[in-house]
Amino acid sequence: MATAKKTSSKKEIIDDDKIISYFMTDVLETNEEPKNIYTFCTKHNIDESQFYSFFGSFESLKEIIWLKFFENAIAAMSKDSKIESYSNKEKLLTLYFTLFETLTLNRTFVLFYLKENKEGLKNLKSLKQFRNHFKEYIVTIINSNETIVSSRINKVTEPVFSEGAWIQFLFLLKFWIDDTSKSFEKTDILIEKSVNTVVDLLDTKQLENLFDLGKFLWKEKFN
């Protein structure tokens, strides 16, 4: 008499990507967040301790989702062997275009958090880590700009330009959220036009003039 073979069911390996995938799928299918971590873990046969080994809360999980959007965009950009030889304008354009390609792949999820739920743009707080990494990347663009030779303006350039680029990104993000053109071609046009403007800020002469004007006005007012 033949004996039936025992089937060994391997327990699924749980990592941060798997938890993120479950979370995003739940949001997309129900159009709302899971009620709490217990019900979420129970549904997906995850021990709560497994969840907490990667994330302290749903809020921290959402921050990591946005961070991974950014990291995926940078990873895609790094595949271009010529990226290091690009001008500042080309690097910034590539960053924005790649970021919005990544966001478009996850548009329904992004729209839920930034437009369709009750919190709306208040959910920008989930972009905290995304913002930090974005600004750090902008600083690398500035530091690779060989035309900026004046050390006295370098400390001004980095925070001003990186924050300006971040504000520009939020402006583009808001436009993209409301963009109904095919393939979001209007967003693409806006990216090109706005990048031309912001990259002008990296011109050494303009920055020198701005620095000197600020120094003069400070002396006139406070000395």
C-alpha contacts under 8 A as a table, 3 or more apart, distances in Angstrom:
res1	aa1	res2	aa2	distance
14	I	18	K	5.93
14	I	19	I	7.01
14	I	46	I	7.76
14	I	50	Q	7.46
15	D	18	K	5.35
15	D	19	I	6.43
15	D	54	F	7.64
16	D	19	I	5.20
16	D	20	I	6.11
16	D	54	F	5.99
17	D	20	I	5.04
17	D	21	S	6.06
18	K	21	S	5.02
18	K	22	Y	6.27
19	I	22	Y	5.13
19	I	23	F	6.16
19	I	51	F	7.38
20	I	23	F	5.05
20	I	24	M	6.07
20	I	61	L	7.24
20	I	65	I	7.03
21	S	24	M	5.28
21	S	25	T	6.08
22	Y	25	T	5.22
22	Y	26	D	6.14
22	Y	44	H	7.55
23	F	26	D	5.18
23	F	27	V	6.31
23	F	33	E	7.86
23	F	34	P	7.69
24	M	27	V	5.15
24	M	28	L	6.15
24	M	109	F	7.10
25	T	28	L	5.10
25	T	29	E	5.99
26	D	29	E	5.23
26	D	30	T	5.95
26	D	31	N	7.73
26	D	32	E	7.64
26	D	33	E	7.08
26	D	34	P	7.01
27	V	30	T	5.44
27	V	31	N	5.08
27	V	32	E	5.08
27	V	33	E	5.28
27	V	34	P	7.28
27	V	109	F	7.37
28	L	31	N	5.35
28	L	32	E	7.57
28	L	108	T	7.24
28	L	109	F	6.38
30	T	33	E	7.72
31	N	112	F	7.42
34	P	37	I	7.30
34	P	39	T	7.22
34	P	40	F	5.92
35	K	39	T	6.75
35	K	40	F	7.40
36	N	39	T	5.69
36	N	40	F	6.28
37	I	40	F	4.98
37	I	41	C	6.00
37	I	48	E	7.31
37	I	57	S	7.72
37	I	58	F	7.58
38	Y	41	C	5.25
38	Y	42	T	6.07
38	Y	48	E	6.68
39	T	42	T	5.02
39	T	43	K	6.06
40	F	43	K	5.30
40	F	44	H	6.50
41	C	44	H	5.28
41	C	45	N	5.76
41	C	46	I	4.63
41	C	47	D	6.20
41	C	48	E	6.08
41	C	51	F	7.50
42	T	45	N	5.06
42	T	46	I	6.22
42	T	47	D	7.60
43	K	46	I	7.80
46	I	50	Q	6.57
46	I	51	F	7.17
47	D	50	Q	5.19
47	D	51	F	6.75
48	E	51	F	5.09
48	E	52	Y	6.26
49	S	52	Y	5.08
49	S	53	S	6.10
50	Q	53	S	5.16
50	Q	54	F	7.06
51	F	54	F	5.68
51	F	55	F	6.05
51	F	56	G	7.89
52	Y	55	F	4.90
52	Y	56	G	5.34
52	Y	57	S	7.51
53	S	56	G	7.71
55	F	58	F	7.32
55	F	60	S	5.96
55	F	61	L	5.69
56	G	59	E	7.95
56	G	60	S	6.13
56	G	61	L	7.61
57	S	60	S	5.31
57	S	61	L	6.32
58	F	61	L	4.85
58	F	62	K	6.16
59	E	62	K	5.19
59	E	63	E	6.40
59	E	126	S	6.92
60	S	63	E	5.03
60	S	64	I	6.39
60	S	126	S	7.78
61	L	64	I	5.17
61	L	65	I	6.34
62	K	65	I	4.96
62	K	66	W	6.44
62	K	126	S	5.93
63	E	66	W	5.34
63	E	67	L	6.19
63	E	126	S	4.69
63	E	127	L	5.90
63	E	128	K	6.70
63	E	129	Q	6.31
63	E	130	F	7.39
64	I	67	L	4.78
64	I	68	K	5.99
64	I	129	Q	7.44
65	I	68	K	5.14
65	I	69	F	6.38
66	W	69	F	5.00
66	W	70	F	6.55
66	W	126	S	7.16
66	W	127	L	6.03
66	W	129	Q	7.65
66	W	130	F	5.85
67	L	70	F	5.15
67	L	71	E	6.17
67	L	127	L	7.43
67	L	129	Q	5.94
67	L	130	F	4.63
67	L	133	H	7.86
68	K	71	E	4.81
68	K	72	N	5.84
69	F	72	N	5.28
69	F	73	A	6.36
69	F	99	L	7.46
69	F	102	T	6.43
69	F	103	L	7.05
70	F	73	A	5.15
70	F	74	I	6.32
70	F	99	L	6.66
70	F	130	F	6.34
70	F	133	H	7.84
70	F	134	F	7.53
71	E	74	I	5.10
71	E	75	A	6.06
72	N	75	A	5.01
72	N	76	A	6.17
72	N	102	T	7.40
73	A	76	A	5.11
73	A	77	M	6.25
73	A	95	L	7.44
73	A	98	T	5.55
73	A	99	L	5.40
73	A	102	T	6.30
74	I	77	M	4.98
74	I	78	S	6.13
74	I	95	L	7.49
74	I	98	T	7.91
75	A	78	S	5.13
75	A	79	K	6.80
76	A	79	K	5.57
76	A	80	D	7.71
76	A	98	T	7.51
77	M	80	D	5.73
77	M	83	I	7.29
77	M	94	T	7.38
77	M	95	L	7.45
77	M	98	T	7.18
78	S	81	S	6.97
78	S	83	I	6.99
80	D	83	I	5.54
81	S	84	E	7.46
82	K	85	S	5.52
82	K	86	Y	6.81
83	I	86	Y	5.33
83	I	91	K	7.08
86	Y	89	K	7.83
86	Y	90	E	5.54
86	Y	91	K	5.87
87	S	90	E	5.11
87	S	91	K	6.16
88	N	91	K	5.13
88	N	92	L	6.13
88	N	141	I	6.21
88	N	142	I	7.62
88	N	145	N	6.97
88	N	199	V	7.07
89	K	92	L	5.21
89	K	93	L	6.05
89	K	195	V	6.80
89	K	196	N	7.08
89	K	199	V	6.00
90	E	93	L	5.07
90	E	94	T	5.98
91	K	94	T	5.08
91	K	95	L	6.08
91	K	141	I	7.42
92	L	95	L	5.01
92	L	96	Y	6.23
92	L	195	V	7.09
93	L	96	Y	5.27
93	L	97	F	6.02
93	L	191	I	7.20
93	L	192	E	6.91
93	L	195	V	6.71
94	T	97	F	5.23
94	T	98	T	5.89
95	L	98	T	5.29
95	L	99	L	5.99
96	Y	99	L	5.09
96	Y	100	F	6.17
96	Y	169	F	7.69
96	Y	191	I	7.18
97	F	100	F	5.31
97	F	101	E	6.15
97	F	188	D	7.35
97	F	191	I	7.74
98	T	101	E	5.00
98	T	102	T	6.23
99	L	102	T	5.11
99	L	103	L	6.20
100	F	103	L	4.84
100	F	104	T	5.87
101	E	104	T	5.08
101	E	105	L	6.49
102	T	105	L	5.29
102	T	106	N	6.85
103	L	106	N	5.08
103	L	107	R	5.62
103	L	110	V	7.14
104	T	107	R	4.61
106	N	109	F	5.57
106	N	110	V	6.25
107	R	110	V	5.01
107	R	111	L	5.92
108	T	111	L	5.17
108	T	112	F	6.19
109	F	112	F	5.20
109	F	113	Y	6.67
110	V	113	Y	5.39
110	V	114	L	6.08
111	L	114	L	5.14
111	L	115	K	5.15
111	L	116	E	6.13
111	L	177	I	6.72
112	F	115	K	5.71
112	F	116	E	4.70
112	F	117	N	5.75
113	Y	116	E	6.49
113	Y	117	N	6.06
113	Y	119	E	7.48
113	Y	120	G	6.13
113	Y	121	L	7.51
113	Y	123	N	6.20
114	L	117	N	7.34
114	L	119	E	7.64
114	L	120	G	4.60
114	L	121	L	4.83
114	L	122	K	7.56
114	L	123	N	6.15
114	L	124	L	7.24
115	K	119	E	7.95
115	K	120	G	4.64
115	K	121	L	6.55
115	K	177	I	7.61
116	E	120	G	6.37
117	N	120	G	5.64
119	E	122	K	5.37
119	E	123	N	6.22
120	G	123	N	6.06
121	L	124	L	5.52
122	K	125	K	6.48
123	N	126	S	5.66
123	N	127	L	7.81
124	L	127	L	5.32
124	L	128	K	7.63
125	K	128	K	5.71
126	S	129	Q	7.70
127	L	130	F	4.92
127	L	131	R	5.80
128	K	131	R	5.17
128	K	132	N	6.44
129	Q	132	N	5.07
129	Q	133	H	6.28
130	F	133	H	5.39
130	F	134	F	5.98
131	R	134	F	4.98
131	R	135	K	6.12
131	R	166	W	7.21
132	N	135	K	5.34
132	N	136	E	6.23
133	H	136	E	5.00
133	H	137	Y	6.18
134	F	137	Y	5.20
134	F	138	I	6.37
134	F	166	W	7.39
135	K	138	I	4.98
135	K	139	V	6.31
135	K	162	S	5.12
135	K	163	E	6.92
135	K	165	A	7.77
135	K	166	W	6.82
136	E	139	V	5.10
136	E	140	T	6.55
136	E	162	S	7.69
137	Y	140	T	5.11
137	Y	141	I	6.60
138	I	141	I	5.08
138	I	142	I	6.47
138	I	161	F	7.75
138	I	162	S	5.49
138	I	165	A	7.51
139	V	142	I	4.97
139	V	143	N	6.14
139	V	158	E	5.78
139	V	162	S	6.31
140	T	143	N	5.05
140	T	144	S	6.17
141	I	144	S	5.23
141	I	145	N	6.56
142	I	145	N	5.24
142	I	157	T	7.78
142	I	158	E	6.81
142	I	202	L	7.66
143	N	146	E	7.63
145	N	148	I	5.96
146	E	149	V	6.82
147	T	203	D	7.57
147	T	204	T	6.47
148	I	154	N	7.52
148	I	202	L	7.59
148	I	203	D	7.68
148	I	204	T	5.63
149	V	204	T	7.87
150	S	153	I	5.77
150	S	154	N	6.59
151	S	154	N	5.03
151	S	155	K	7.42
152	R	155	K	6.73
152	R	156	V	7.82
153	I	156	V	5.10
153	I	157	T	5.99
153	I	207	L	7.20
153	I	208	E	7.03
153	I	211	F	6.90
154	N	157	T	4.97
154	N	158	E	6.33
155	K	158	E	5.86
155	K	159	P	7.19
156	V	159	P	6.18
156	V	160	V	6.17
157	T	160	V	5.38
157	T	161	F	5.69
157	T	202	L	7.71
157	T	207	L	7.71
158	E	161	F	5.50
158	E	162	S	5.86
159	P	162	S	5.29
159	P	163	E	5.87
160	V	163	E	5.42
160	V	164	G	5.93
161	F	164	G	4.90
161	F	165	A	5.96
161	F	201	L	7.37
161	F	202	L	7.92
162	S	165	A	5.09
162	S	166	W	6.21
163	E	166	W	4.98
163	E	167	I	6.24
164	G	167	I	5.17
164	G	168	Q	6.11
164	G	198	V	7.74
165	A	168	Q	4.89
165	A	169	F	6.12
165	A	198	V	7.27
166	W	169	F	4.98
166	W	170	L	6.35
167	I	170	L	5.13
167	I	171	F	6.26
168	Q	171	F	5.04
168	Q	172	L	6.23
168	Q	194	S	7.75
169	F	172	L	5.00
169	F	173	L	5.98
170	L	173	L	4.84
170	L	174	K	6.14
171	F	174	K	5.27
171	F	175	F	6.33
172	L	175	F	5.02
172	L	176	W	6.04
172	L	187	T	7.10
172	L	190	L	7.48
172	L	191	I	7.04
173	L	176	W	5.02
173	L	177	I	6.14
174	K	177	I	5.14
174	K	178	D	6.64
175	F	178	D	5.39
175	F	179	D	5.94
175	F	187	T	6.75
176	W	179	D	4.82
176	W	184	F	7.11
176	W	187	T	5.72
179	D	184	F	6.15
179	D	186	K	7.03
179	D	187	T	6.90
180	T	184	F	6.58
181	S	184	F	4.96
181	S	185	E	6.06
181	S	186	K	6.28
182	K	185	E	6.16
184	F	187	T	5.44
184	F	188	D	6.69
185	E	188	D	4.97
185	E	189	I	6.35
186	K	189	I	5.09
186	K	190	L	6.23
187	T	190	L	5.03
187	T	191	I	6.11
188	D	191	I	5.11
188	D	192	E	6.48
189	I	192	E	5.34
189	I	193	K	6.36
190	L	193	K	5.13
190	L	194	S	5.96
191	I	194	S	5.34
191	I	195	V	5.97
192	E	195	V	5.35
192	E	196	N	6.42
193	K	196	N	5.47
193	K	197	T	6.86
194	S	197	T	5.21
194	S	198	V	6.41
195	V	198	V	5.20
195	V	199	V	5.95
196	N	199	V	5.57
196	N	200	D	6.63
197	T	200	D	5.51
197	T	201	L	7.53
198	V	201	L	5.60
198	V	202	L	7.86
199	V	202	L	5.57
199	V	203	D	7.67
200	D	203	D	5.56
201	L	206	Q	6.86
201	L	207	L	6.75
202	L	206	Q	7.71
202	L	207	L	6.95
203	D	206	Q	5.51
203	D	207	L	6.31
204	T	207	L	5.15
204	T	208	E	6.04
205	K	208	E	5.02
205	K	209	N	6.14
206	Q	209	N	5.13
206	Q	210	L	6.11
207	L	210	L	4.98
207	L	211	F	6.00
208	E	211	F	5.07
208	E	212	D	6.11
209	N	212	D	5.12
209	N	213	L	6.02
210	L	213	L	5.13
210	L	214	G	6.15
211	F	214	G	5.24
211	F	215	K	6.20
212	D	215	K	5.04
212	D	216	F	6.10
213	L	216	F	5.09
213	L	217	L	6.16
214	G	217	L	5.20
214	G	218	W	6.08
215	K	218	W	5.16
215	K	219	K	6.31
216	F	219	K	5.24
216	F	220	E	6.19
217	L	220	E	5.04
217	L	221	K	6.09
218	W	221	K	5.32
218	W	222	F	5.91
218	W	223	N	7.64
219	K	222	F	5.43
219	K	223	N	5.02
220	E	223	N	5.93
